[in-house]
Amino acid sequence: MVTVPRPSDLSLVDVGKTFGRHKVLRHVDLEIPAGSFVALMGANGAGKTTLLRLVAGLATPTTGAVTLAGVDLRKAGPGLRRMLGFVSHDGLLYGDLTGRQNLMFHARLFGVADPEARIEELADVLDLRRVLDRPAGVLSRGNKQRLTLARALMHGPDVLLLDEPFTGLDEESSARLVQLLTALHAEGRTIIMTVHEMSRALEGPTRLIVIGEGGIAVDEPIEALADLEVDEREDVLVGVVSDHVSRAGHGGRGPISRPDLPERPSLDEPHLAALTARPALVVPPGRFRSAGMITAKDMRVELRSRDVLMSSGLFAVTVLITASFTTVQSGNTGSMATGILWISLLFAVLLGVGRSMARESQDRAIEGLLLSPAPRESIFLGKLAAGLVTMGLIEVFIVPMFLVLMTGESQGSLDVGGLILAVVLATIGITIVATLFSGIAVGSRMGESLLPLIVMPVVIPLMIAAVETTRQALGGDTAGSVNMFQWYALLAGFDLVVGLAAIATFSFVVEDS
């Protein structure tokens, strides 16, 4: 008889995960039926968070497979990703956006039909009204945790993954969360929650899984453990959680019974019903709409912080002003001047794009994008478009300044159209390469400082073509074996080839292998 997986059945088959030479998980086999409420425990570093990230699709198993509803998460499409909600140690939020703007952004990415109403429901239940219009980056740990819960619950996921969700919450908020999770479980949602205290594992979950030595050390119904003597339970749990039991105030002998669920402060039935009901969803935005939303988000962040425009623009201005004294006094307004222009623009792009991608790494905000139904290539396209808009604003001032400071005597033969075309094509190419490689640089230990080292060898042909087309557009000598149109063809071909390669490979760059 063939068993057909239910919509949110989870399965891990012979799953292993290795980081370098360190094996975090080995030969993990788990079946978690739809509607389960699982407490996941284990010592620090045992692999609890890694297991949750594998189930969320944010990490790829080294061996084995993780499936949801019978589909391998490595092949997860938008529909499958919309079934998952994830709360991690990090908020996956943008610190420069307000809580409301963060929730609105995620609601639209997930295709919530009425995002404003859903935000109001979550704000009431999670007590977010006082902080909803403050920047997420200034919120306290508890307020930020509640905002993170709201983000994960926004689209009414079938499977809720919670990594120590009680961290930073006060007693009142913890009581509300217990009540909320119990209600969601009663509605048939699947919940997997990592906890440190045994008392939390007894407040709602029906199954306890303990990870030890990279595998499943304990997998028992909660009821089988709740009334055991402390010594007996420590034997069952092979000492993995005994420290947490004593810290929770149960160091003595005698059975530990399931605690009563908190009665106050309680959530009223209308609030619970509104929150546990699945919000109406529409078709999530496609490739280009998602990219447009990411671009708009980046520009909103930039308008608030202005750090990319200020840092990149000031850098380019400083280079041009400093270099103008040398080139003008020496009378050299040819290749040297245009070379200085493109060096200043290259490093302005690297500075701006690197900073923009670094924002995504803060609070692991990019993982919020990876969890959404947005196609992976839309993340690249959105970041690319934001980088191009930012550089366009900078170049509107930099290029005229370059003409005034460094090319005064050759402006009579200026080819304005050729200059604009050269600047546009070369800027697109540089920004494509910088956007792709900034994902690699941010994920490395060296961070943004690594970006120029890996970009420079790739863009050398582009820089040569940019310098030559700009020089000829400024009225320089056109004699030579390569004419201006061939340089333009080289720029356009570079943009096309590198752009297609970047779209094809970006998902591998930003996802955890």
ABEGO torsion letter per residue (X at the ends): XBBBBBAABBBBBGBBBBBEABBABBGBBBBBBBGBBBBBBEBBGAGAAAAAAAAAGABBBABEBBBBGGBBAAABBAAAAAABBBBBABAGBBAABBAAAAAAAAAAAAGBABAAAAAAAAAAAAGAAAAAABBAAABBAAAAAAAAAAAAAAAGBABBBBBGAABGBBAAAAAAAAAAAAAAAAAGBBBBBBBABAAAAABGBABBBBBBGGBBABBBBAAAAAABBAAAAAAAAGGAAAAAAAAAGAABBEBBBBBBBBAOBBBBAAAAAAAABBBBBBBBBBAAAAAAAAAAAAAAAAAAAGAAAAAAAAAAAAAAAAAAAAAAAAGBABAAAAAAAAAAAAAAAAAAAAAAAAAAABGGAAAAAAABABBAAAAAAAAAAAAAAAAAAAAAAAAAAAAAAAAAAAAAABBAAAAAAAAAAAAAAAAAAAAAAAAAAAABAAEAAAAAAAAAAAAAAAAAAAAAAAAAAAGBBABEABBAAAAAAAAAAAAAAAAAAAAAAAAAAABBX
